[in-house]
């Protein structure tokens, strides 16, 4: 969901820049892996066979015209012997990790409230937010019932403290 201040033109420009960035990155990686990906030199066709993607998809990706799907990026990474995470970072699908901290939350870190999580995920539509909150509440209640039946935790412990935060 985009914010009201993002124009369709800005979003399209960002996606085009992202497609061009990953196209340049994959072109460089394919060349380094021994594929001559210049037009009419056979490397694109070889990549199509190796990846199982169509020649059109390979060409449009390398030319920076289309952004590959994340599953396709995984295929590219495998075929070109690239670090999968690096490919996702270069594509702009995940942020660059800075510093020694792990991108995952520590196991005992304070839990995010549904509102905090939705804000972090840039979910702004009120209907989607209400729906997701309802699903989270329902999931917490179901987990509490399961845990109570198995004796691992009390239902009150599973409900968490996020309801009192906001």
Protein Blocks (a to p, Z undefined) as FASTA:
>chain_A
ZZfklcfklmmmmmmmmmmmmmmmmmmmmmmnopafbghilmmmmmmmmnopafklmmmm
mnopaccdfklmmmmmmmnopafklmmmmnopaccdehjbdfbdcfkbccddfklmmmmn
opabfklmmmmmmmmmmmmmmmmmmmmmnomacfklmnojmlmmZZ
